[in-house]
Amino acid sequence: MTVLDFEKPITEIQEKIDELKKISLESGMDLNKEIETFEQQAEDYKKELYANLKPSQKLQIARHPERPNFLDYIENMCTNFIELHGDRTGCDDRAIIGGLAKIDGRTVMIVGTMKGKSTKENLEYNFGMPQPQGYRKALRLFKHADKFNIPIVTIIDTPGAYPGISAEETNQGGAIAVNLREMAKLKVPVIAVISGEGCSGGALGLAVANKVYLLEHAYYTVISPEGCASILWRDAAKAPEAAEALKITAPDLMKFDIIDGAIKEPLGGAHHDYKAMSDELKKTILTALDELSSLSGEELKKSRYEKFRKMGAFLE
């Protein structure tokens, strides 16, 4: 597994543990007490480290190459998934995947951005950066769900909408804007989860929801820290300072009422235990569905509108 820079002390302790186990096995010496001491030391260090991460460190975990992607959550959380393809105008953007599924027996329309774990997969999914056709496909599925009174769940992990010429030529900004407008009108429960990166309009185009949740080490921001640093300081290397200033992690976003809650990750991040992370995510989604199921279509629409209208804090 890829080891992040700030995790190297944990790796060093683990290497010592492995070395002691090898010596004990080869020599027959009883080193159990020493091994237990180091294992406890490693566990204590992990708990302390991950409980006090800086925003720039959470950024690294959110971008971890082995972090579970959309299809991993489908596999571990859903049954009877039926993928629905295409935007009905000739394109099936693989950066957004969606379809009908059951979560604990409940039918939902589940839509998400998709990242790969290898170069080949990332090329197929365009590194999780949707084109306009992807947002139009998502909107088609949202309207289908609205027509048949099916709750909507979105799982978002994207560095942003694709910024290439082809996307601009096919109206990237317009596609996202239409999604924002039309999602605000939906009369079914909408639950959005930022599972890794949640950058700019690329994330918001799937996140106009009644409930918005953030995984513990994910982030949600109007611009990437590197982009912010490049604009403010003309230096992308100042991304850690930008990450701190942008208030992109769950505790700050909850203070500003941008999100409705944080979802606990396994120690070290979601990539350490896909099943445990999926179980926690499923529990959050089911709780939200229970809460929203008592509201009428008009009440759902009104609460979603009011949720987004009240966002923003400023001083005069």
LOVEXPA-447364 format. One line per field, with one value per residue: x, y, z of N, C-alpha, C in turn; residue number from 0. Coordinates in Angstrom, 3 decimals. Layout:
N
n_px	c(X,...) .
n_py	c(Y,...) .
n_pz	c(Z,...) .
ca_px	c(X,...) .
ca_py	c(Y,...) .
ca_pz	c(Z,...) .
c_px	c(X,...) .
c_py	c(Y,...) .
c_pz	c(Z,...) .
n	c(NUM,...) .
REM end
This chain:
316
n_px	c(0.840,0.473,2.497,2.072,3.813,3.730,3.120,5.304,6.781,5.128,5.441,8.138,8.113,6.583,8.287,10.306,8.877,8.341,10.943,11.725,9.947,10.893,13.471,12.805,11.515,13.551,15.625,14.466,14.140,12.292,10.515,8.160,7.176,8.600,7.728,4.978,5.085,6.070,3.980,1.822,2.803,2.822,0.063,-0.933,0.390,-0.704,-3.440,-3.201,-1.997,-3.874,-6.046,-5.416,-4.900,-3.568,-5.167,-3.796,-2.708,-4.964,-5.828,-3.990,-4.739,-7.346,-6.794,-5.561,-4.209,-5.298,-7.757,-11.204,-13.343,-16.232,-17.447,-16.444,-17.840,-20.416,-20.200,-19.768,-21.874,-24.334,-27.024,-28.247,-27.512,-28.085,-26.682,-27.229,-26.851,-25.459,-26.280,-28.329,-27.851,-25.847,-23.506,-21.604,-20.392,-17.775,-16.780,-18.781,-20.946,-23.963,-27.095,-29.843,-30.300,-30.319,-30.288,-29.931,-32.376,-33.889,-34.924,-32.918,-31.776,-28.591,-25.786,-22.577,-19.267,-16.446,-13.313,-10.210,-7.866,-5.572,-3.364,-4.568,-7.280,-7.767,-7.532,-9.751,-11.794,-11.299,-9.792,-11.644,-12.879,-15.613,-17.195,-19.372,-21.343,-21.464,-22.643,-25.107,-26.017,-26.223,-28.251,-30.376,-30.807,-31.506,-33.955,-35.429,-35.580,-37.050,-39.475,-40.462,-40.567,-38.248,-35.719,-32.649,-29.169,-25.967,-22.497,-19.495,-16.369,-14.119,-11.616,-12.554,-14.649,-13.984,-11.486,-10.858,-10.578,-12.506,-14.586,-15.339,-16.200,-18.517,-20.151,-19.589,-19.910,-22.596,-23.901,-23.409,-24.645,-27.343,-27.804,-27.635,-29.862,-31.977,-31.732,-32.427,-35.149,-36.135,-38.410,-37.978,-36.204,-32.834,-29.558,-26.251,-22.846,-19.581,-16.853,-14.141,-12.290,-13.825,-14.293,-14.994,-17.374,-17.602,-18.023,-20.256,-22.217,-23.419,-24.356,-26.483,-28.362,-30.662,-29.460,-26.076,-23.081,-19.770,-16.942,-14.691,-11.950,-12.145,-12.501,-14.046,-14.519,-14.415,-12.419,-9.429,-6.747,-4.227,-4.898,-5.958,-3.683,-2.056,-3.370,-3.539,-0.905,0.732,2.039,1.971,3.058,2.412,0.155,-0.492,-0.844,-2.990,-4.928,-5.394,-6.459,-8.757,-10.675,-11.620,-12.200,-14.144,-14.867,-14.779,-16.525,-18.915,-19.352,-19.974,-22.361,-22.330,-22.169,-23.969,-22.989,-20.203,-18.672,-17.375,-14.157,-12.273,-9.400,-6.660,-7.710,-10.132,-9.189,-8.026,-9.901,-12.312,-14.830,-15.680,-15.808,-17.776,-19.964,-20.366,-20.978,-23.331,-25.015,-25.287,-26.590,-29.020,-30.134,-30.511,-32.362,-34.540,-35.158,-35.844,-37.966,-40.432,-41.195,-43.045,-43.098,-43.039,-42.159,-39.612,-38.375,-38.525,-37.016,-34.517,-33.941,-33.909,-31.794,-29.523,-29.745,-29.203,-26.522,-23.218,-21.132,-20.283,-18.430,-18.969) .
n_py	c(-1.198,2.249,4.542,7.490,10.641,11.664,9.402,7.805,7.392,5.474,3.310,2.769,1.880,-0.420,-1.893,-2.463,-4.114,-6.270,-7.114,-7.958,-10.094,-11.804,-12.349,-13.605,-15.887,-17.159,-17.516,-18.578,-17.145,-15.582,-12.942,-11.690,-9.740,-7.423,-7.130,-6.717,-4.294,-2.534,-2.806,-1.713,0.835,1.643,1.579,3.519,5.757,5.950,6.515,9.006,10.492,10.413,11.592,14.212,15.488,17.752,20.012,19.789,17.260,15.649,16.103,14.610,12.012,11.933,11.863,9.465,6.789,4.217,4.546,3.740,3.572,4.644,2.268,0.389,1.002,0.430,-2.335,-3.218,-2.203,-2.215,-4.053,-5.816,-3.967,-2.055,-0.756,2.283,3.588,6.367,9.635,10.036,11.516,10.564,9.962,8.333,9.156,7.981,8.950,9.537,7.388,5.566,4.248,1.988,0.564,-1.530,-0.715,-2.244,-3.439,-1.299,0.526,2.630,5.414,5.520,7.493,8.445,9.970,8.570,7.183,5.728,3.082,2.368,3.287,2.617,2.345,4.946,6.406,5.431,6.409,9.068,10.217,10.785,13.150,14.656,15.209,17.499,15.786,13.799,15.044,15.546,12.962,12.180,13.945,13.004,10.555,11.464,12.723,10.558,9.109,10.939,10.940,8.380,8.343,7.651,7.569,9.474,8.915,10.268,9.805,11.316,11.993,13.833,15.735,17.881,19.236,18.283,20.256,20.656,21.606,20.306,19.923,22.539,23.318,21.865,22.956,23.027,24.626,25.372,22.876,22.050,24.148,23.774,21.331,22.142,23.822,22.076,19.973,21.277,21.353,18.803,16.349,14.252,12.510,13.554,12.567,13.361,12.386,13.243,11.532,11.590,13.630,16.773,18.974,22.230,23.334,20.954,19.017,20.087,19.937,17.498,17.578,19.040,18.658,17.266,16.293,16.525,14.875,14.297,12.274,11.417,12.057,13.308,16.116,19.293,21.844,25.128,25.569,23.900,23.470,23.838,25.311,27.608,28.559,29.134,31.281,33.227,33.439,33.028,30.612,27.294,25.617,26.536,25.285,23.833,25.968,27.242,25.243,25.233,27.794,27.767,26.253,23.477,20.994,18.519,19.379,22.248,22.747,21.838,23.708,25.933,25.155,23.903,21.218,18.298,16.446,14.393,11.378,8.695,7.295,4.218,3.579,5.329,5.746,5.392,3.575,1.502,-0.347,-1.414,-2.630,-2.003,0.778,1.040,-0.065,1.827,4.051,3.133,2.921,5.629,6.650,5.214,6.120,8.811,8.548,7.514,9.737,11.659,10.534,11.102,13.528,15.546,15.866,18.613,19.702,18.587,19.785,22.485,22.510,21.824,23.953,26.081,25.278,25.667,28.366,29.698,29.422,30.639,32.926,36.038,39.027,42.440) .
n_pz	c(0.000,-0.776,0.957,2.708,3.139,5.822,7.176,7.460,9.928,11.196,9.496,9.932,12.602,12.252,10.664,12.503,14.230,12.519,12.079,14.666,15.007,13.063,14.003,16.411,15.437,13.966,15.836,18.080,20.374,23.034,22.342,22.764,24.594,23.910,21.290,21.670,23.034,21.053,19.192,20.590,20.861,18.178,17.617,19.405,18.427,15.852,16.432,17.678,15.643,13.413,14.552,14.706,12.265,9.829,7.469,4.985,5.189,5.347,2.817,1.332,2.100,1.122,-1.568,-1.910,-3.772,-3.478,-2.383,-1.786,-4.641,-6.590,-7.679,-5.931,-3.590,-4.488,-4.833,-2.190,-0.723,-1.986,-3.613,-6.519,-8.555,-11.397,-14.095,-15.825,-18.936,-20.828,-22.271,-23.936,-26.162,-27.622,-26.191,-23.621,-20.848,-18.973,-16.636,-14.935,-13.337,-13.061,-11.790,-11.064,-7.832,-4.885,-1.461,1.424,0.844,-0.037,-2.840,-4.772,-6.758,-7.697,-8.158,-9.272,-9.314,-10.945,-10.311,-11.397,-10.467,-11.661,-14.378,-16.811,-16.057,-15.105,-17.445,-18.790,-17.148,-17.182,-15.118,-13.145,-13.864,-15.017,-18.227,-20.051,-21.083,-19.184,-16.960,-18.085,-18.463,-15.776,-14.950,-16.493,-15.222,-12.688,-13.233,-14.100,-11.714,-10.204,-11.560,-11.024,-8.307,-6.746,-4.337,-4.385,-4.426,-4.289,-4.857,-4.486,-5.867,-7.053,-8.776,-10.023,-12.659,-16.063,-17.567,-20.238,-23.783,-25.359,-23.553,-22.960,-25.457,-25.683,-23.821,-20.898,-18.518,-18.784,-18.665,-16.028,-14.651,-15.395,-14.127,-11.427,-11.234,-11.932,-10.097,-7.795,-8.044,-7.693,-6.410,-4.761,-2.101,-1.778,-1.339,-0.763,-0.850,-0.157,-0.960,-1.290,-3.001,-3.392,-5.482,-6.544,-9.086,-10.376,-8.442,-7.109,-9.035,-8.701,-6.174,-5.061,-2.658,-0.176,2.100,2.867,3.124,4.423,4.106,6.743,6.183,3.770,1.460,0.674,-1.532,-3.042,-4.848,-5.844,-3.462,-4.662,-6.956,-5.755,-4.384,-6.546,-7.677,-5.584,-4.500,-6.603,-6.668,-6.611,-4.766,-2.310,-1.502,0.954,2.823,1.608,1.788,4.519,4.883,3.321,4.622,4.326,5.370,7.243,10.022,9.916,7.769,8.795,10.806,9.286,8.221,5.745,5.254,6.442,8.163,9.321,8.234,9.889,9.325,8.852,10.974,9.825,7.334,4.623,2.740,4.097,4.933,3.128,3.445,6.085,5.839,3.876,5.212,7.230,5.696,4.447,6.674,7.382,5.103,5.126,7.531,6.907,4.803,6.209,7.773,5.844,4.516,5.551,4.601,2.277,-1.362,-2.071,0.335,0.520,-1.677,-0.922,1.493,0.547,-1.138,0.735,2.319,0.710,0.093,2.468,2.856,3.439,5.039,6.402,7.245,8.073) .
ca_px	c(0.000,1.219,2.698,2.169,5.005,3.567,2.892,6.557,7.130,4.362,6.097,9.402,7.789,6.139,9.488,10.959,8.050,8.583,12.310,11.717,9.242,11.792,14.534,12.187,11.226,14.787,16.493,13.722,14.085,10.967,10.519,6.760,6.969,9.127,6.841,3.736,5.387,6.133,2.640,1.028,3.363,2.341,-1.367,-1.106,0.865,-1.705,-4.625,-2.839,-1.718,-5.057,-7.014,-4.948,-4.350,-3.716,-5.917,-2.940,-2.530,-6.240,-5.820,-3.241,-5.540,-8.476,-6.286,-4.795,-4.533,-6.061,-9.016,-12.325,-14.030,-17.686,-17.825,-16.135,-18.976,-21.534,-19.956,-19.811,-23.011,-25.577,-27.362,-29.086,-27.161,-28.290,-26.140,-27.960,-25.810,-25.686,-27.022,-29.361,-27.470,-24.722,-22.278,-21.692,-19.200,-17.458,-16.391,-19.978,-21.640,-25.180,-28.106,-30.737,-29.718,-30.978,-29.471,-30.701,-33.734,-34.552,-34.515,-32.417,-31.001,-27.282,-24.979,-21.332,-18.078,-15.660,-11.862,-9.549,-6.725,-4.410,-3.327,-5.574,-8.599,-7.893,-7.787,-11.151,-12.689,-10.821,-9.304,-12.758,-13.277,-16.694,-17.462,-20.788,-22.207,-21.616,-23.642,-26.407,-26.424,-26.663,-29.542,-31.373,-31.113,-32.235,-35.342,-36.065,-35.885,-38.114,-40.719,-40.940,-40.516,-37.132,-34.696,-31.383,-27.929,-24.791,-21.201,-18.690,-14.918,-13.624,-10.789,-13.273,-15.106,-12.885,-11.277,-10.301,-11.249,-13.699,-15.659,-15.803,-16.920,-19.840,-20.892,-19.379,-20.544,-24.044,-24.372,-23.396,-25.670,-28.656,-27.925,-27.927,-31.249,-32.938,-31.669,-33.169,-36.581,-36.517,-39.375,-37.623,-35.035,-31.521,-28.469,-24.948,-21.697,-18.252,-16.088,-12.711,-12.163,-15.063,-13.765,-15.611,-18.669,-17.587,-18.653,-21.563,-23.160,-24.093,-24.482,-27.593,-29.066,-31.274,-28.430,-24.736,-22.146,-18.368,-16.149,-13.831,-10.715,-12.420,-12.568,-15.070,-13.979,-14.769,-11.263,-8.390,-5.726,-3.175,-5.426,-6.050,-2.330,-1.542,-4.014,-3.214,0.533,1.457,2.928,1.176,3.706,1.792,-1.131,-0.830,-1.379,-4.303,-5.841,-5.733,-7.280,-10.022,-11.621,-12.169,-12.423,-15.470,-15.209,-15.065,-17.703,-20.089,-19.559,-20.586,-23.585,-22.186,-22.502,-24.847,-22.302,-18.996,-18.782,-16.128,-13.397,-11.392,-8.134,-5.723,-8.389,-11.085,-8.494,-7.564,-10.964,-13.428,-16.101,-16.069,-16.169,-19.058,-21.005,-20.615,-21.655,-24.697,-25.774,-25.599,-27.574,-30.313,-30.653,-30.989,-33.581,-35.620,-35.502,-36.441,-39.122,-41.684,-41.467,-43.688,-42.253,-42.882,-41.331,-38.224,-37.883,-38.381,-35.910,-33.270,-33.735,-33.539,-30.474,-28.473,-29.885,-28.653,-25.073,-22.382,-20.941,-19.407,-18.339,-18.943) .
ca_py	c(0.000,3.511,5.182,8.943,11.179,11.808,8.075,7.043,6.879,4.252,2.255,2.436,1.056,-1.716,-2.623,-2.980,-5.235,-7.390,-7.590,-8.708,-11.353,-12.653,-12.801,-14.544,-17.125,-17.819,-17.860,-19.213,-16.260,-15.074,-11.475,-11.276,-8.493,-6.318,-6.979,-6.114,-2.891,-1.790,-2.800,-0.727,2.146,1.948,1.843,4.820,6.803,6.070,7.197,10.405,11.113,10.591,12.448,15.608,15.752,19.071,19.925,19.323,15.816,15.051,16.214,13.460,10.800,12.013,11.565,8.218,6.004,2.995,4.890,3.112,4.402,4.480,0.876,-0.335,1.200,-0.330,-3.759,-3.510,-1.568,-2.349,-5.282,-5.631,-2.740,-2.077,0.497,2.929,4.251,7.348,10.888,10.025,12.344,9.936,9.815,7.712,9.617,6.997,9.609,9.470,6.105,5.576,3.255,1.560,-0.425,-1.660,-0.592,-2.878,-3.697,-0.078,0.915,4.000,5.766,5.879,8.115,8.955,10.140,7.341,7.244,4.439,2.826,2.156,4.235,2.201,2.705,6.405,6.882,5.101,7.263,10.448,10.646,11.268,14.502,14.503,16.143,17.902,14.635,13.075,15.753,15.354,11.593,12.203,14.629,12.075,9.571,12.172,12.945,9.241,8.823,11.858,10.498,7.141,8.516,6.851,8.421,9.613,8.968,10.544,9.624,12.245,12.029,14.419,16.937,18.950,18.926,18.288,21.630,20.670,22.346,19.577,20.175,23.916,23.379,21.234,23.734,22.488,25.496,25.292,21.564,22.060,25.104,23.133,20.349,22.853,24.296,20.978,19.227,22.060,21.143,17.402,16.134,13.015,12.733,13.514,12.477,13.435,12.061,13.510,10.394,11.856,15.028,17.444,20.259,23.206,23.020,19.555,18.277,20.671,19.500,16.284,17.684,19.875,17.583,17.561,15.974,16.427,14.327,14.256,11.295,12.059,12.591,13.907,17.579,19.902,23.192,25.864,25.472,23.063,24.267,24.218,26.392,28.792,29.052,29.691,32.583,34.182,33.631,32.665,29.519,26.121,24.955,27.036,24.603,23.556,27.185,27.472,24.242,25.694,29.007,27.503,25.568,22.470,19.713,18.332,20.213,23.632,22.772,21.682,24.995,26.851,24.525,23.477,19.794,17.880,15.548,13.692,9.923,8.168,6.369,3.306,4.193,5.417,6.134,4.439,2.568,0.407,-1.335,-1.055,-3.131,-1.201,2.105,0.916,-0.288,3.114,4.887,2.611,3.285,7.056,6.836,4.681,7.032,10.004,8.182,7.442,11.103,12.418,9.841,11.654,14.818,15.519,16.356,20.066,19.968,18.230,20.836,23.719,22.387,21.831,25.349,26.891,24.827,26.296,29.822,30.247,29.215,31.833,33.729,37.172,40.101,43.777) .
ca_pz	c(0.000,-0.834,2.258,2.600,3.819,7.264,7.742,7.470,11.275,11.451,8.720,10.607,13.781,11.754,10.213,13.713,14.696,11.608,12.316,15.926,14.770,12.282,14.922,17.347,14.718,13.551,16.970,19.149,21.540,23.373,22.232,22.737,25.351,23.098,20.134,22.164,23.356,19.794,18.591,21.329,20.507,16.829,17.703,20.065,17.509,14.788,16.946,17.906,14.346,12.571,15.239,14.677,10.937,9.219,6.216,3.895,5.346,4.934,1.362,0.822,2.297,0.185,-2.909,-1.866,-4.984,-3.183,-1.729,-2.507,-5.628,-6.661,-7.887,-4.689,-2.686,-5.050,-4.559,-0.760,-0.053,-2.747,-4.339,-7.715,-9.277,-12.848,-14.617,-16.914,-19.726,-21.868,-22.075,-24.991,-27.314,-28.312,-25.410,-22.292,-20.127,-17.948,-15.384,-14.090,-13.467,-12.258,-12.101,-9.990,-6.915,-3.586,-0.258,2.503,0.353,-0.529,-4.189,-4.922,-7.944,-7.164,-9.213,-8.691,-10.145,-10.911,-10.530,-11.533,-9.580,-12.531,-15.499,-17.789,-15.529,-15.047,-18.798,-19.093,-16.353,-17.311,-13.807,-12.323,-14.274,-15.992,-19.315,-20.019,-21.345,-17.924,-16.150,-18.734,-18.123,-14.372,-14.878,-17.039,-14.182,-11.617,-13.670,-14.089,-10.303,-9.785,-12.200,-10.392,-6.850,-6.235,-3.705,-5.114,-3.647,-5.108,-4.197,-5.284,-5.657,-8.295,-8.671,-10.713,-14.013,-17.041,-18.027,-21.595,-24.861,-25.794,-22.582,-23.147,-26.732,-25.518,-22.815,-19.554,-17.525,-18.945,-18.207,-14.567,-14.213,-15.557,-13.045,-10.177,-11.294,-11.974,-8.837,-6.799,-8.261,-7.502,-5.333,-4.051,-1.239,-2.414,-0.360,-1.418,-0.003,-0.714,-0.457,-1.422,-3.423,-3.791,-5.956,-7.428,-9.681,-10.769,-7.347,-6.806,-10.065,-8.229,-4.716,-4.588,-1.961,1.126,3.077,2.289,4.102,4.037,4.826,7.744,5.609,2.461,1.502,-0.186,-1.691,-4.254,-5.741,-5.244,-2.775,-5.608,-7.781,-4.903,-4.138,-7.806,-7.892,-4.520,-4.263,-7.822,-6.289,-6.231,-3.626,-1.079,-1.339,2.358,3.432,1.017,2.357,5.868,4.789,2.627,5.527,3.415,6.032,7.839,11.186,9.503,6.908,9.665,11.480,8.331,7.722,4.352,5.253,7.541,9.077,8.880,8.361,10.442,8.501,9.595,11.366,8.709,6.106,4.033,1.940,4.952,5.149,2.252,3.968,7.252,5.361,3.179,6.226,7.894,4.704,4.295,7.869,7.280,4.033,5.573,8.552,6.207,4.081,7.202,8.186,4.742,3.947,6.091,3.962,0.959,-2.448,-1.958,1.526,0.166,-2.574,-0.145,2.451,-0.234,-1.573,1.893,2.767,-0.094,0.138,3.707,2.928,3.312,6.234,6.095,8.234,7.483) .
c_px	c(0.880,1.278,2.875,3.323,4.862,3.309,4.178,6.992,6.376,5.015,7.390,9.159,7.367,7.312,10.250,10.203,8.305,9.967,12.391,11.020,10.128,12.901,13.995,11.953,12.501,15.638,15.794,13.643,12.652,11.000,9.096,6.511,7.437,8.208,5.538,3.926,5.392,4.758,1.731,1.473,2.852,0.861,-1.643,-0.703,-0.151,-2.915,-4.353,-2.662,-3.003,-6.151,-6.643,-4.305,-4.555,-4.540,-5.077,-2.692,-3.818,-6.367,-5.121,-4.038,-6.712,-8.063,-5.525,-5.196,-5.331,-7.383,-10.176,-13.011,-15.515,-18.097,-17.463,-17.282,-20.212,-21.398,-20.185,-21.080,-24.349,-25.784,-28.195,-28.787,-27.341,-27.804,-26.973,-26.985,-26.356,-26.525,-28.130,-29.082,-26.173,-23.467,-22.563,-20.395,-18.927,-16.981,-17.572,-20.694,-22.890,-26.135,-28.969,-30.050,-30.588,-29.945,-30.320,-32.175,-34.468,-34.016,-34.085,-31.842,-29.656,-26.363,-23.694,-20.249,-17.173,-14.190,-11.319,-8.412,-5.438,-4.449,-4.404,-6.974,-8.795,-8.120,-9.235,-12.103,-12.263,-10.432,-10.405,-13.233,-14.354,-16.691,-18.946,-21.751,-22.437,-22.663,-25.036,-26.924,-26.954,-28.036,-30.664,-31.791,-31.866,-33.709,-36.115,-36.482,-37.047,-39.468,-41.320,-40.790,-39.465,-36.115,-33.380,-30.224,-26.791,-23.530,-20.159,-17.224,-14.296,-12.725,-11.424,-13.756,-13.936,-12.708,-10.776,-11.148,-12.539,-14.869,-16.211,-16.625,-18.325,-20.570,-20.813,-20.112,-22.060,-24.609,-24.433,-24.493,-27.077,-28.866,-28.281,-29.388,-32.235,-32.905,-32.435,-34.673,-37.050,-37.428,-39.190,-36.433,-33.740,-30.452,-27.159,-23.847,-20.421,-17.332,-14.579,-12.492,-13.534,-14.727,-14.731,-16.975,-18.753,-18.220,-20.070,-22.623,-23.885,-24.494,-25.546,-28.592,-29.720,-30.306,-27.096,-23.786,-20.738,-17.691,-15.099,-12.593,-10.899,-12.388,-13.528,-14.723,-14.396,-13.645,-10.224,-7.371,-4.595,-3.628,-5.511,-4.672,-1.737,-2.116,-3.536,-1.732,1.382,2.420,2.097,1.770,3.134,0.410,-1.463,-1.411,-2.782,-5.339,-6.299,-6.712,-8.664,-11.087,-12.371,-12.515,-13.735,-15.769,-15.564,-16.336,-18.989,-20.388,-20.284,-21.887,-23.525,-22.532,-23.336,-24.168,-21.072,-19.172,-17.416,-15.479,-12.625,-10.070,-7.148,-6.365,-9.227,-10.397,-7.991,-8.629,-12.206,-14.772,-16.585,-16.516,-17.537,-20.210,-21.373,-21.367,-23.107,-25.566,-26.195,-26.687,-28.957,-30.960,-31.234,-32.280,-34.770,-36.107,-36.264,-37.736,-40.463,-42.079,-42.137,-42.723,-41.994,-42.010,-39.860,-37.600,-37.607,-37.188,-34.560,-32.932,-33.252,-32.146,-29.366,-28.559,-29.218,-27.139,-24.326,-22.320,-19.981,-19.431,-18.324,-18.049) .
c_py	c(1.255,4.155,6.679,9.451,11.186,10.465,7.262,6.586,5.605,3.075,1.812,1.560,-0.342,-2.555,-3.205,-4.189,-6.473,-7.987,-8.422,-10.059,-12.337,-13.228,-13.861,-15.903,-17.900,-18.306,-18.625,-18.381,-15.774,-13.548,-10.916,-9.951,-7.289,-6.037,-6.298,-4.637,-2.036,-1.713,-1.799,0.690,2.577,2.324,3.211,5.963,7.038,6.872,8.685,11.143,11.425,11.415,13.921,15.961,17.207,18.931,19.398,17.821,15.079,15.067,15.005,12.168,10.782,11.629,10.242,7.321,4.735,3.278,4.255,4.081,4.037,3.011,-0.003,-0.202,0.451,-1.806,-4.097,-3.040,-1.877,-3.768,-4.891,-4.337,-2.944,-0.736,0.982,3.832,5.431,8.558,11.058,11.013,11.824,9.735,9.135,8.042,8.676,7.631,9.718,8.162,6.162,4.485,2.958,0.503,-0.515,-1.519,-1.110,-3.056,-2.491,0.274,2.375,4.174,6.256,6.317,8.630,9.192,8.934,7.623,5.837,4.295,2.559,3.185,3.908,2.602,4.210,7.011,6.602,6.072,8.721,11.050,11.242,12.660,14.417,15.589,16.528,16.737,13.803,13.720,15.609,13.932,11.551,12.845,13.751,11.059,10.219,12.343,11.634,8.876,9.678,11.404,9.293,7.150,7.623,7.792,8.384,9.677,9.271,10.377,10.317,12.187,12.528,15.619,18.126,18.484,19.055,19.686,21.740,21.418,21.648,19.818,21.584,24.037,22.775,21.770,23.132,23.308,25.416,23.985,21.513,22.980,24.500,22.093,21.018,23.279,23.140,20.134,19.957,21.803,19.725,17.236,14.787,13.325,12.617,13.553,12.455,13.141,12.399,12.455,10.598,13.325,15.567,18.844,20.986,22.759,21.582,18.670,18.781,20.243,18.213,16.397,18.657,18.930,18.069,17.318,15.824,15.975,14.279,13.127,12.022,12.712,13.113,15.427,18.090,21.372,23.811,25.816,24.605,23.959,24.710,25.375,27.694,29.415,29.707,31.075,33.612,34.493,33.357,31.507,28.333,25.386,25.423,26.419,24.260,24.769,27.482,26.502,24.648,26.866,28.741,26.846,24.460,21.140,19.704,19.238,21.645,23.713,22.587,22.986,25.978,26.305,24.197,22.001,19.459,16.935,14.937,12.204,9.367,7.180,5.389,4.002,4.154,5.801,5.024,3.317,1.386,-0.665,-0.925,-1.445,-2.293,0.197,2.066,0.712,1.017,4.063,4.442,3.012,4.755,7.309,6.366,5.574,8.284,9.713,8.087,8.837,11.852,11.804,10.403,12.971,14.631,16.039,17.851,20.438,19.655,19.318,22.126,23.645,22.406,23.249,26.208,26.539,25.572,27.816,30.420,30.074,30.532,32.610,34.853,38.188,41.422,44.685) .
c_pz	c(0.000,0.544,2.037,3.453,5.341,7.961,7.901,8.866,11.640,10.739,9.391,11.835,13.325,11.274,11.401,14.261,13.841,11.824,13.598,15.761,14.009,13.162,15.878,16.699,14.406,14.731,18.085,20.419,21.766,23.404,22.237,23.455,24.549,21.903,20.549,22.492,22.092,19.121,19.289,20.996,19.134,16.844,18.325,19.147,16.392,15.254,17.144,16.583,13.587,13.240,15.136,13.333,10.520,7.936,5.045,3.975,4.977,3.412,0.742,0.965,1.313,-1.231,-2.969,-3.038,-4.719,-2.465,-2.493,-3.463,-5.680,-6.786,-6.694,-3.695,-3.176,-4.676,-3.090,-0.061,-0.705,-3.271,-5.552,-8.463,-10.773,-13.396,-15.797,-17.661,-20.534,-21.510,-23.107,-26.119,-27.928,-27.505,-24.074,-21.552,-18.958,-16.649,-14.424,-14.384,-12.587,-12.664,-10.896,-9.134,-5.677,-2.474,0.895,2.099,-0.193,-1.922,-4.200,-6.323,-7.417,-8.302,-8.582,-9.722,-9.929,-11.220,-10.712,-10.547,-10.368,-13.646,-16.521,-17.331,-15.500,-16.423,-19.196,-18.409,-16.339,-15.954,-12.925,-12.671,-15.365,-17.065,-19.246,-20.226,-20.083,-17.034,-16.763,-18.490,-16.694,-14.252,-15.436,-15.977,-13.021,-11.995,-13.717,-12.663,-9.810,-10.325,-11.482,-8.875,-6.189,-5.590,-4.485,-4.123,-4.608,-4.259,-5.067,-4.879,-6.948,-8.025,-9.375,-12.071,-14.982,-17.635,-19.471,-22.610,-25.278,-24.855,-22.735,-24.428,-26.624,-24.291,-21.412,-18.487,-17.579,-18.421,-16.683,-14.033,-14.311,-14.465,-11.718,-10.140,-11.177,-10.704,-7.736,-6.893,-7.936,-6.289,-4.642,-3.141,-2.030,-1.322,-1.117,-0.409,-0.760,-0.125,-0.534,-1.725,-3.825,-4.244,-6.883,-7.955,-10.131,-9.723,-7.106,-7.808,-9.729,-6.762,-4.222,-3.931,-0.675,2.267,2.353,3.385,3.521,4.810,5.660,7.140,4.187,2.585,0.433,-0.311,-3.024,-5.296,-5.067,-4.534,-3.712,-6.502,-7.008,-4.686,-5.389,-8.071,-6.866,-4.402,-5.500,-7.575,-5.781,-5.040,-2.287,-0.842,0.116,3.084,2.906,1.598,3.750,5.799,4.199,3.502,4.776,4.081,6.821,9.037,10.811,8.663,7.709,10.404,10.577,7.740,6.237,4.222,6.488,8.518,8.454,9.146,8.756,9.484,9.384,9.919,10.203,7.394,5.514,3.280,2.764,5.153,4.359,2.860,5.143,6.821,4.677,4.158,6.926,6.961,4.528,5.479,7.818,6.244,4.481,6.635,7.900,5.443,5.030,7.587,7.096,4.217,4.435,5.423,2.614,-0.095,-2.359,-0.761,1.257,-0.701,-1.807,0.808,1.742,-0.684,-0.409,2.408,2.009,-0.071,1.369,3.818,2.733,4.605,5.911,7.235,7.504,8.307) .
n	c(0,1,2,3,4,5,6,7,8,9,10,11,12,13,14,15,16,17,18,19,20,21,22,23,24,25,26,27,28,29,30,31,32,33,34,35,36,37,38,39,40,41,42,43,44,45,46,47,48,49,50,51,52,53,54,55,56,57,58,59,60,61,62,63,64,65,66,67,68,69,70,71,72,73,74,75,76,77,78,79,80,81,82,83,84,85,86,87,88,89,90,91,92,93,94,95,96,97,98,99,100,101,102,103,104,105,106,107,108,109,110,111,112,113,114,115,116,117,118,119,120,121,122,123,124,125,126,127,128,129,130,131,132,133,134,135,136,137,138,139,140,141,142,143,144,145,146,147,148,149,150,151,152,153,154,155,156,157,158,159,160,161,162,163,164,165,166,167,168,169,170,171,172,173,174,175,176,177,178,179,180,181,182,183,184,185,186,187,188,189,190,191,192,193,194,195,196,197,198,199,200,201,202,203,204,205,206,207,208,209,210,211,212,213,214,215,216,217,218,219,220,221,222,223,224,225,226,227,228,229,230,231,232,233,234,235,236,237,238,239,240,241,242,243,244,245,246,247,248,249,250,251,252,253,254,255,256,257,258,259,260,261,262,263,264,265,266,267,268,269,270,271,272,273,274,275,276,277,278,279,280,281,282,283,284,285,286,287,288,289,290,291,292,293,294,295,296,297,298,299,300,301,302,303,304,305,306,307,308,309,310,311,312,313,314,315) .
REM end
